[in-house]
Amino acid sequence: GYVLRDPAEGVITVAAAGNGAIGVRLDVADVLSADAMAELAMERFGRIDVLVNNAGYGLLGAVEESSADEVRQVFETNVFGLLNVSRAVLPVMRKQGSGHVMNISSVGGYSSYAGWGVYASTKFAVEGLSEAMAMELPAVVWDFLFYRGLVTEGQTGSLAAPNDFDTFV
């Protein structure tokens, strides 16, 4: 998929790829927006095979210095956004009897650091949700958990194997 910073330009970029993909403006923190995205995908393609929960928002600062609004914004995107989109898409996958869910996390969900407490707490939540989803979803719907972290030149992103939440590649 594409990360679209400018929705108008992004739609053109996705359409120009010639792969039938469509660009959709989605606010993951808005339940109605997530539901509308899933409905549009079903209208256009008739099924949903892959869900990548990749929306993320960071906050760098001491926990005691983070305002309630800043903390809520990070949780709205990183945790509730993942839940909103998952709840919009998973019923479709259950009905289909197949699908793949990939939740993007961070090394911040494995260990926190000074200045990253709020962000890490959201990624700890993603870890817990992902572990539960892996157990709750039928065998035909796999749950993957990607750990993202600092990447040095020449490396690619890291991927944990299905249901193996302690593996870093």
Salt bridges, closest charged atoms under 4 A:
ASP49 OD1 - ARG47 NE 2.70
ASP69 OD1 - ARG72 NH1 3.54
